[in-house]
Amino acid sequence: MNKRRDVIPEHFNSAEEAGEFWDMHSADEYWTEMKEEEMEFDIQRRTFLVPVDARIYLLAKKKADAEHRTVEQLISTLLNRELAKT
């Protein structure tokens, strides 16, 4: 059985678009079309995930929305300010 496949786009407009394509397709179906690539990563910054109580998160989200910021930006600012006191 010869199953017809979608062509892999030359470029994706966003990570979300690429994700949607690969959510619907298996890399195994395109193995012969893929080429090996060399990549290097220079990670300059690390991010840590810290659990937060739902109530605190919702308060931070409300404040961040009012200030047109992300929750991550608000919490980082608050933590930096508080930790600078020590």
Buried (B, 14 or more C-beta within 10 A) or exposed (E): EEEEEEEBEEEBEEEEEBEEEEEEEEEEEBEEEEEEEEEEEEEEEEEEEEEEEEEEEEEBBEBBEEEEBEBEEBBEEEEEEEEEEE
